[in-house]
Amino acid sequence: MPAAQAPAYSNWPRRLKDAAAAATIAFLLAFPLVGFRIVDDVVGLRTETRFAWVAIGVIAVFIGRLVISTFVGVGARPQPINMLARMGARLKPYRKFFVGAALSFAVALPFLPFASRYTIDVATTVLIYVMLGWGLNIVVGLAGLLDLGYVAFYAVGSYSYALLALHFGLSFWWCLPLAGLFAAAAGVVLGFPVLRLRGDYLAIVTLGFGEMVHIALVNWQTLTGGPSGLAGVPRPSFFGAPFTAEPPAGVTAFHQLFGIEYAASQRVVFLYFLILALALLTNVFTLRIRKLPVGRAWEALREDEIACRALGISPRNTKLTAFAVGAMFGGFAGAFFATRQGFISPESFTFIESATILAIVVLGGMGSQIGVVIAALFLVLVPEIGREFAQFRMLLFGAAMVLIMAWRPRGLLAWRAPTLRLARAAERP
């Protein structure tokens, strides 16, 4: 008869040794990276020590490892996958409540006591990436087409708005649908050459397309301004009412229209609500189109292209619609980016932007709308929080991504619930 196993909480020497080893590794990493800091002030360059931070980190690692070994066991890895799965299953009945609470918070954010201009700007950036993630989610998550050049459609929408507004004097509301239309046309142009490609080959071609657009923006100076970009891009107005303290003669400004005192934050808040409305429109459109035949065709193409073809679904039309619809939302986001910044240049549309948007879709869980929001929050807020560690900002960013990919290789919310299920024989009418 085998001897009864000792309970995990009784092996204190082994757990202490394991926690001390983890703390030692943390000390070796944190001492050179966090313990010293170069400060440039009126005295000149000098070295500042931050040993207290190192001590706090080492103690946190020691206690954390000790807690994990107490409940999980020495040498065993925690199972966040199961924990998140159980947590998600328990919270699923309350999903509508959480979505409603999150939406209410997003609407009330500019009016909360802690809301500053910096907070609203960061929230606006998060919403831009949420919208881009939802747009790319159509191509990658629903249709299963790996796209590494999505930033090209973002650039097409941005430059379309800037050129139309600067040369033809069109307002933002006229240029917004045109920017989406031009980006969708660019998506169809990309879709035709890659109809027979899949997997890695498709990724390489889309990567090349993104670089081609970037090189064209840099070298076509007569149209795009080259590396200098386009300045003076018009700001949006509230249906003709500009956000200026002194509007031109005969024009009613926003604060005059509502009889309130002028404040520079009014334009920032308006831009926040504008991108919030565009993002929600993208979400509603995606959720609705998934239930239509074209949305189910995307999911069928993602699961098995050969079976999709055998069922009479045209892979050509399915791929082209996925590229066009996904690119259209990228164009909308690009037009908003141009009017928000007032200046655009090719430096804003490099491959790192495509990689970031794709990381949002993959980390969130391909096909998951809520997962894209969580991933966008994570990928935008982590670098902002890490501003104190300016030298190690990207190191923290990369480490966080590695940890998520190690624990959740299929994304934070990785489930693929089919949009339509066949009824059982007993349930059929």
C-alpha positions as CSV (number, residue, x, y, z in Angstrom):
1,M,0.0,0.0,0.0
2,P,1.6,3.3,-1.0
3,A,2.4,5.7,1.7
4,A,0.1,8.6,2.1
5,Q,1.4,11.7,0.4
6,A,2.4,14.6,2.7
7,P,0.2,17.7,2.3
8,A,1.7,20.5,0.2
9,Y,1.7,23.0,3.1
10,S,3.9,20.8,5.3
11,N,7.0,21.0,3.0
12,W,8.2,24.4,4.3
13,P,12.0,24.0,3.8
14,R,11.6,23.1,0.1
15,R,9.1,25.9,-0.5
16,L,11.4,28.4,1.2
17,K,14.3,27.2,-0.9
18,D,12.2,27.5,-4.1
19,A,11.1,31.0,-3.2
20,A,14.7,32.0,-2.3
21,A,15.9,30.8,-5.7
22,A,13.2,32.8,-7.5
23,A,14.1,35.9,-5.4
24,T,17.8,35.5,-6.3
25,I,17.0,35.4,-10.0
26,A,14.8,38.5,-9.6
27,F,17.7,40.3,-7.8
28,L,20.2,39.4,-10.5
29,L,17.9,40.8,-13.2
30,A,16.6,43.9,-11.3
31,F,19.9,45.1,-9.8
32,P,21.6,46.2,-13.0
33,L,18.3,47.1,-14.8
34,V,16.4,49.0,-12.1
35,G,19.0,49.7,-9.4
36,F,20.8,52.4,-11.3
37,R,19.4,55.4,-13.2
38,I,21.2,58.1,-15.2
39,V,19.8,61.6,-14.4
40,D,20.5,64.6,-16.6
41,D,19.8,67.8,-14.6
42,V,21.5,71.2,-14.0
43,V,24.4,69.6,-12.3
44,G,25.0,67.4,-15.3
45,L,24.9,63.6,-15.9
46,R,24.9,61.7,-12.7
47,T,24.0,58.2,-11.5
48,E,21.1,57.7,-9.1
49,T,20.5,54.5,-7.2
50,R,17.1,52.9,-6.6
51,F,18.0,50.0,-4.4
52,A,14.7,50.4,-2.5
53,W,12.8,49.5,-5.7
54,V,15.0,46.5,-6.2
55,A,14.3,45.3,-2.6
56,I,10.6,45.8,-3.1
57,G,10.6,43.7,-6.3
58,V,12.7,41.0,-4.8
59,I,10.5,40.7,-1.7
60,A,7.4,40.7,-4.0
61,V,8.8,37.8,-6.0
62,F,9.8,35.9,-2.8
63,I,6.3,36.2,-1.3
64,G,4.5,35.6,-4.6
65,R,6.5,32.4,-5.3
66,L,5.9,31.3,-1.7
67,V,2.1,31.8,-2.1
68,I,2.1,29.9,-5.4
69,S,4.1,27.0,-4.1
70,T,1.8,26.8,-1.0
71,F,-1.4,26.4,-3.1
72,V,0.0,24.8,-6.2
73,G,3.1,22.9,-5.1
74,V,6.8,23.3,-5.4
75,G,8.1,23.2,-9.0
76,A,4.6,23.2,-10.4
77,R,3.4,26.0,-12.7
78,P,0.1,27.8,-11.9
79,Q,-2.7,27.0,-14.3
80,P,-4.1,30.4,-15.3
81,I,-5.8,28.8,-18.3
82,N,-8.1,26.8,-16.1
83,M,-8.5,29.6,-13.7
84,L,-9.5,32.0,-16.5
85,A,-11.8,29.4,-18.1
86,R,-13.6,28.8,-14.8
87,M,-13.8,32.5,-14.1
88,G,-15.2,33.1,-17.6
89,A,-17.8,30.3,-17.3
90,R,-19.0,31.8,-14.0
91,L,-19.2,35.3,-15.3
92,K,-20.8,34.4,-18.7
93,P,-24.4,34.8,-17.4
94,Y,-23.5,38.4,-16.3
95,R,-21.8,39.3,-19.6
96,K,-24.5,41.8,-20.6
97,F,-24.3,43.4,-17.2
98,F,-20.5,43.9,-17.5
99,V,-20.8,45.1,-21.1
100,G,-23.4,47.6,-20.1
101,A,-21.3,48.8,-17.1
102,A,-18.2,49.2,-19.4
103,L,-20.2,51.1,-21.9
104,S,-21.6,53.4,-19.2
105,F,-18.1,54.0,-17.9
106,A,-16.9,54.8,-21.4
107,V,-19.7,57.4,-21.9
108,A,-19.2,59.0,-18.4
109,L,-15.4,59.0,-18.5
110,P,-14.9,62.6,-19.6
111,F,-17.1,63.9,-16.8
112,L,-15.6,61.9,-14.0
113,P,-13.6,63.8,-11.3
114,F,-10.3,62.1,-12.2
115,A,-10.6,62.7,-15.9
116,S,-7.9,65.0,-17.3
117,R,-6.9,65.8,-20.8
118,Y,-4.2,63.2,-20.6
119,T,-6.7,60.6,-19.5
120,I,-9.1,61.4,-22.4
121,D,-6.2,61.4,-24.9
122,V,-5.1,57.9,-23.7
123,A,-8.7,56.7,-23.8
124,T,-9.0,58.1,-27.4
125,T,-5.9,56.2,-28.4
126,V,-7.2,53.0,-26.9
127,L,-10.5,53.4,-28.9
128,I,-8.5,53.9,-32.1
129,Y,-6.7,50.6,-31.6
130,V,-10.0,48.9,-30.6
131,M,-11.5,50.0,-33.8
132,L,-8.4,48.9,-35.8
133,G,-8.4,45.6,-34.0
134,W,-12.1,45.0,-34.7
135,G,-11.5,45.8,-38.4
136,L,-8.5,43.4,-38.6
137,N,-10.5,40.9,-36.6
138,I,-12.8,40.5,-39.6
139,V,-9.9,39.5,-41.9
140,V,-7.8,37.5,-39.4
141,G,-10.3,36.3,-36.8
142,L,-13.4,35.6,-38.9
143,A,-12.0,34.8,-42.3
144,G,-8.7,33.3,-41.1
145,L,-6.6,35.4,-43.5
146,L,-3.3,36.4,-41.9
147,D,-2.7,40.1,-42.8
148,L,0.6,41.8,-41.9
149,G,0.0,44.9,-43.9
150,Y,-3.2,46.3,-42.3
151,V,-1.5,49.6,-41.6
152,A,-1.6,50.3,-45.4
153,F,-5.4,50.7,-45.2
154,Y,-5.0,52.9,-42.2
155,A,-2.7,55.1,-44.2
156,V,-5.0,55.1,-47.2
157,G,-7.9,56.4,-45.1
158,S,-5.7,59.0,-43.4
159,Y,-4.1,60.4,-46.5
160,S,-7.5,60.3,-48.4
161,Y,-9.1,62.5,-45.8
162,A,-6.1,64.9,-45.6
163,L,-5.8,65.3,-49.4
164,L,-9.6,65.7,-49.9
165,A,-9.8,68.3,-47.1
166,L,-6.7,70.3,-48.1
167,H,-7.2,70.4,-51.9
168,F,-11.0,70.2,-52.3
169,G,-12.1,71.8,-49.0
170,L,-14.4,68.9,-48.1
171,S,-15.5,68.6,-44.5
172,F,-14.7,65.6,-42.2
173,W,-18.2,64.3,-42.5
174,W,-18.0,64.2,-46.3
175,C,-14.5,62.7,-46.3
176,L,-15.2,60.0,-43.7
177,P,-17.2,57.7,-46.0
178,L,-14.9,58.5,-49.0
179,A,-11.9,57.5,-46.9
180,G,-13.6,54.2,-46.0
181,L,-14.5,53.7,-49.7
182,F,-10.9,54.3,-50.9
183,A,-9.5,52.0,-48.2
184,A,-12.0,49.3,-49.2
185,A,-10.9,49.7,-52.8
186,A,-7.3,49.2,-51.7
187,G,-8.4,46.1,-49.8
188,V,-9.9,44.6,-53.1
189,V,-6.7,45.6,-54.9
190,L,-4.7,43.6,-52.3
191,G,-7.2,40.7,-52.3
192,F,-6.9,39.9,-56.0
193,P,-3.2,38.9,-56.1
194,V,-3.5,36.8,-52.9
195,L,-6.6,34.7,-53.8
196,R,-4.6,31.5,-54.2
197,L,-2.3,32.1,-51.2
198,R,-2.7,31.1,-47.6
199,G,-0.7,30.9,-44.4
200,D,2.8,32.1,-44.4
201,Y,2.8,33.0,-48.1
202,L,-0.3,35.3,-47.6
203,A,1.4,36.9,-44.6
204,I,4.5,37.7,-46.7
205,V,2.5,39.2,-49.6
206,T,0.4,41.4,-47.2
207,L,3.6,42.5,-45.5
208,G,5.1,43.5,-48.8
209,F,1.9,45.4,-49.7
210,G,2.2,47.4,-46.4
211,E,5.8,48.3,-47.2
212,M,4.9,49.3,-50.7
213,V,2.3,51.8,-49.5
214,H,4.8,53.1,-46.9
215,I,7.5,53.6,-49.6
216,A,5.0,55.3,-51.9
217,L,4.1,57.7,-49.2
218,V,7.8,58.5,-48.6
219,N,8.8,59.0,-52.3
220,W,5.6,60.5,-53.8
221,Q,6.5,64.0,-52.6
222,T,4.3,65.9,-55.0
223,L,1.2,64.2,-53.6
224,T,2.0,63.1,-50.0
225,G,4.6,65.6,-49.1
226,G,7.2,62.8,-48.7
227,P,8.9,62.4,-45.3
228,S,7.7,65.9,-44.3
229,G,4.1,64.7,-44.4
230,L,1.0,66.9,-44.7
231,A,0.4,69.7,-42.2
232,G,-2.7,71.8,-41.5
233,V,-5.2,68.9,-41.8
234,P,-8.6,70.5,-40.9
235,R,-10.1,69.7,-37.5
236,P,-13.6,68.2,-37.3
237,S,-16.5,70.4,-36.5
238,F,-19.8,69.7,-34.7
239,F,-21.9,69.6,-37.9
240,G,-20.4,72.9,-39.1
241,A,-19.8,74.5,-35.7
242,P,-16.0,74.7,-35.2
243,F,-14.3,74.4,-31.8
244,T,-12.5,77.8,-31.9
245,A,-12.7,80.7,-29.5
246,E,-13.0,83.2,-32.4
247,P,-14.8,81.7,-35.4
248,P,-14.8,83.5,-38.8
249,A,-17.5,86.1,-39.5
250,G,-20.8,84.5,-40.2
251,V,-19.9,81.1,-38.5
252,T,-21.3,80.0,-35.2
253,A,-18.7,78.2,-32.9
254,F,-19.6,75.2,-30.8
255,H,-19.7,77.2,-27.5
256,Q,-21.8,79.9,-29.1
257,L,-24.3,77.3,-30.5
258,F,-24.9,75.9,-27.0
259,G,-24.4,79.2,-25.1
260,I,-21.5,77.9,-22.9
261,E,-18.1,79.3,-22.2
262,Y,-15.3,78.3,-24.5
263,A,-12.8,75.7,-23.3
264,A,-10.0,74.0,-25.2
265,S,-11.1,70.6,-23.8
266,Q,-14.4,70.7,-25.7
267,R,-12.6,69.6,-28.9
268,V,-10.8,66.8,-27.0
269,V,-14.0,65.5,-25.5
270,F,-15.8,65.7,-28.9
271,L,-13.0,63.7,-30.5
272,Y,-13.4,61.1,-27.7
273,F,-17.1,60.7,-28.3
274,L,-16.6,60.6,-32.1
275,I,-14.1,57.7,-32.0
276,L,-16.3,56.0,-29.4
277,A,-19.3,56.2,-31.8
278,L,-17.2,54.9,-34.7
279,A,-15.9,52.0,-32.6
280,L,-19.4,51.1,-31.4
281,L,-20.6,51.3,-35.0
282,T,-17.8,48.9,-36.1
283,N,-18.8,46.5,-33.3
284,V,-22.5,46.5,-34.1
285,F,-21.7,46.1,-37.8
286,T,-19.4,43.1,-37.2
287,L,-21.8,41.4,-34.8
288,R,-24.7,41.8,-37.3
289,I,-22.8,40.7,-40.4
290,R,-21.5,37.5,-38.6
291,K,-25.1,36.3,-38.7
292,L,-25.6,37.0,-42.4
293,P,-24.6,34.6,-45.1
294,V,-21.4,36.5,-45.9
295,G,-20.3,36.3,-42.2
296,R,-21.0,32.6,-42.0
297,A,-19.0,32.2,-45.3
298,W,-16.1,33.9,-43.6
299,E,-16.2,31.5,-40.7
300,A,-16.5,28.5,-43.1
301,L,-13.5,29.8,-45.0
302,R,-11.5,30.1,-41.8
303,E,-12.3,26.5,-40.7
304,D,-11.7,24.7,-44.0
305,E,-11.3,26.3,-47.5
306,I,-11.7,23.0,-49.3
307,A,-14.9,22.1,-47.5
308,C,-16.1,25.7,-48.1
309,R,-15.5,25.3,-51.8
310,A,-17.3,21.9,-51.8
311,L,-20.4,23.6,-50.3
312,G,-20.6,26.0,-53.2
313,I,-19.2,29.0,-51.4
314,S,-16.9,31.1,-53.6
315,P,-13.5,31.6,-51.8
316,R,-12.7,34.4,-54.2
317,N,-15.8,36.5,-53.2
318,T,-15.5,35.6,-49.6
319,K,-11.9,36.7,-49.4
320,L,-12.5,39.9,-51.3
321,T,-15.4,40.9,-49.1
322,A,-13.4,40.2,-46.0
323,F,-10.4,42.3,-47.2
324,A,-12.8,45.1,-48.3
325,V,-14.9,45.3,-45.1
326,G,-11.8,45.0,-42.9
327,A,-10.0,47.7,-44.9
328,M,-13.0,50.0,-44.8
329,F,-12.9,50.2,-41.0
330,G,-9.1,50.8,-41.2
331,G,-9.9,53.7,-43.5
332,F,-12.4,55.2,-41.1
333,A,-9.9,55.0,-38.3
334,G,-7.2,56.6,-40.5
335,A,-9.5,59.5,-41.3
336,F,-10.1,60.0,-37.6
337,F,-6.4,59.8,-36.9
338,A,-5.6,62.5,-39.5
339,T,-8.3,65.0,-38.2
340,R,-7.2,64.3,-34.6
341,Q,-3.5,64.9,-35.1
342,G,-3.8,67.7,-37.7
343,F,-0.5,66.4,-39.2
344,I,0.3,63.0,-40.8
345,S,3.6,61.6,-42.1
346,P,4.8,58.2,-43.3
347,E,6.4,57.6,-39.8
348,S,2.9,57.0,-38.4
349,F,2.3,54.1,-40.7
350,T,5.2,51.7,-40.3
351,F,5.3,48.0,-39.8
352,I,5.3,48.3,-36.1
353,E,1.7,49.6,-36.3
354,S,0.6,46.5,-38.2
355,A,2.4,44.3,-35.7
356,T,0.7,46.1,-32.8
357,I,-2.8,45.8,-34.4
358,L,-2.2,42.1,-35.2
359,A,-0.9,41.5,-31.6
360,I,-4.2,43.0,-30.3
361,V,-6.2,40.5,-32.3
362,V,-4.0,37.5,-31.4
363,L,-3.7,38.4,-27.7
364,G,-7.4,39.1,-27.4
365,G,-8.3,35.8,-29.1
366,M,-9.0,35.7,-32.8
367,G,-12.7,36.3,-33.5
368,S,-13.5,37.7,-30.0
369,Q,-14.8,41.2,-29.9
370,I,-14.4,41.6,-26.1
371,G,-10.9,40.1,-26.3
372,V,-9.8,42.8,-28.7
373,V,-10.9,45.5,-26.2
374,I,-9.0,43.8,-23.3
375,A,-5.9,43.4,-25.5
376,A,-6.0,47.0,-26.7
377,L,-6.3,48.2,-23.2
378,F,-3.3,46.1,-22.2
379,L,-1.1,47.0,-25.2
380,V,-1.8,50.7,-24.9
381,L,-1.8,51.1,-21.1
382,V,1.2,49.0,-20.3
383,P,3.6,51.3,-22.3
384,E,1.9,54.3,-20.7
385,I,2.3,52.9,-17.2
386,G,5.9,52.0,-18.0
387,R,6.9,55.6,-18.9
388,E,8.7,55.8,-15.6
389,F,11.0,53.1,-16.9
390,A,11.7,54.8,-20.2
391,Q,14.8,52.8,-20.9
392,F,13.1,49.5,-20.3
393,R,9.6,50.4,-21.6
394,M,9.8,48.0,-24.6
395,L,11.5,45.4,-22.4
396,L,8.5,45.4,-20.1
397,F,6.2,45.4,-23.1
398,G,7.9,42.4,-24.6
399,A,8.0,40.5,-21.4
400,A,4.3,41.0,-20.8
401,M,3.5,39.7,-24.3
402,V,5.8,36.7,-23.8
403,L,4.0,35.8,-20.5
404,I,0.6,36.1,-22.1
405,M,1.6,33.9,-25.0
406,A,3.1,31.4,-22.7
407,W,0.0,31.2,-20.5
408,R,-2.7,31.9,-23.2
409,P,-1.3,30.8,-26.6
410,R,-4.7,31.2,-28.2
411,G,-5.4,34.6,-26.7
412,L,-7.0,35.9,-23.6
413,L,-10.6,35.0,-24.7
414,A,-10.0,32.2,-27.1
415,W,-13.3,30.6,-27.9
416,R,-14.9,30.2,-31.2
417,A,-18.6,29.8,-30.7
418,P,-20.2,29.2,-34.1
419,T,-22.7,31.8,-35.2
420,L,-25.2,29.2,-36.4
421,R,-25.8,25.7,-35.0
422,L,-27.8,22.9,-36.7
423,A,-30.8,21.9,-34.7
424,R,-31.0,18.3,-33.5
425,A,-33.3,15.9,-35.2
426,A,-35.7,15.9,-32.3
427,E,-35.8,19.7,-32.3
428,R,-36.5,20.1,-36.0
429,P,-40.0,21.1,-36.9
